[in-house]
């Protein structure tokens, strides 16, 4: 599985990711990374260290399955 760049940034995609996890359509061990500079988001098993859009360091978050 490869990383996927998500348009709209972290804030826009978190609700979509939560819904996908709840419905069982997204693997819970994927990581979501956000660029603190341009707001780009990357989802994948191991996001890159740097933002593919602007080159800034990505902040990595887990996509924990909601209770």
Secondary structure, 3 states (H helix, E strand, C coil): CCCEEECCHHHHHHHHHHHHHHCCCCCCCCEEEEECCCCCEEEECCCCCECCCCCCEEEEEECCCCC
